[in-house]
């Protein structure tokens, strides 16, 4: 999970909480802010300021991710491909 999600960045997000970028201007927990984008930095769920709801959503999604594409070389930003 530590190597799959980028940190979400947007003017409307509080700096005190680290959210995982989802898609379509939303974080994994559903927080929406116009102009949101993934940063060049990984979202680290073990950090103290990581959003708990993003952590839970990432765990569910990652639990469904096929084992064959969980390695370092399989990491691809969906948002950057759109």
C-alpha positions as CSV (number, residue, x, y, z in Angstrom):
1,X,0.0,0.0,0.0
2,X,2.9,2.4,0.7
3,X,4.0,2.3,-3.0
4,X,0.7,2.7,-4.8
5,X,-0.9,6.0,-3.8
6,X,0.2,9.5,-4.3
7,X,-0.4,12.3,-1.8
8,X,-3.3,14.5,-2.9
9,X,-2.6,18.2,-3.3
10,X,-5.2,21.0,-3.7
11,X,-5.7,24.5,-2.3
12,X,-8.8,23.3,-0.4
13,X,-7.2,20.5,1.6
14,X,-5.9,21.1,5.1
15,X,-2.1,20.8,5.4
16,X,-2.5,19.0,8.8
17,X,-4.0,15.8,7.2
18,X,-2.3,13.8,4.4
19,X,-4.9,12.3,2.0
20,X,-4.4,9.7,-0.8
21,X,-5.2,10.9,-4.2
22,X,-8.1,9.0,-5.9
23,X,-9.4,10.3,-9.2
24,X,-11.7,13.1,-10.5
25,X,-10.7,15.7,-7.9
26,X,-11.3,13.3,-5.0
27,X,-9.3,11.7,-2.3
28,X,-9.7,8.0,-1.5
29,X,-12.0,9.0,1.4
30,X,-14.2,11.1,-0.9
31,X,-13.0,14.6,0.0
32,X,-13.4,16.8,-3.1
33,X,-11.5,19.9,-4.0
34,X,-11.3,21.6,-7.4
35,X,-8.0,21.3,-9.2
36,X,-6.8,18.4,-7.0
37,X,-3.9,16.5,-8.4
38,X,-1.5,13.8,-7.3
39,X,1.8,15.0,-6.0
40,X,5.2,13.4,-6.9
41,X,5.4,12.0,-3.4
42,X,3.9,8.8,-2.2
43,X,1.1,8.8,0.4
44,X,2.3,6.9,3.3
45,X,-0.5,5.3,5.4
46,X,1.7,4.7,8.4
47,X,2.4,8.4,8.9
48,X,0.7,10.0,12.0
49,X,-1.2,12.6,9.9
50,X,-2.5,10.1,7.3
51,X,-6.2,10.2,6.9
52,X,-7.8,7.2,8.6
53,X,-10.6,7.0,6.0
54,X,-8.1,7.1,3.1
55,X,-6.1,4.3,4.9
56,X,-9.2,2.2,5.2
57,X,-10.2,2.7,1.6
58,X,-6.7,2.0,0.4
59,X,-6.6,-1.3,2.4
60,X,-9.9,-2.4,0.8
61,X,-8.7,-1.5,-2.7
62,X,-5.3,-3.1,-2.2
63,X,-6.8,-6.2,-0.9
64,X,-8.6,-6.7,-4.2
65,X,-5.5,-5.9,-6.3
66,X,-4.1,-9.0,-8.1
67,X,-1.0,-10.3,-6.5
68,X,0.8,-10.6,-9.9
69,X,0.8,-6.8,-10.3
70,X,1.7,-5.7,-6.8
71,X,5.5,-5.2,-7.3
72,X,7.5,-2.0,-7.7
73,X,7.4,-2.1,-11.4
74,X,3.6,-2.3,-11.6
75,X,3.1,1.1,-9.9
76,X,1.3,3.4,-12.4
77,X,-0.5,6.7,-11.7
78,X,-4.0,6.4,-13.1
79,X,-4.6,10.2,-13.1
80,X,-1.5,10.8,-15.1
81,X,-2.7,8.4,-17.8
82,X,-6.1,10.2,-18.3
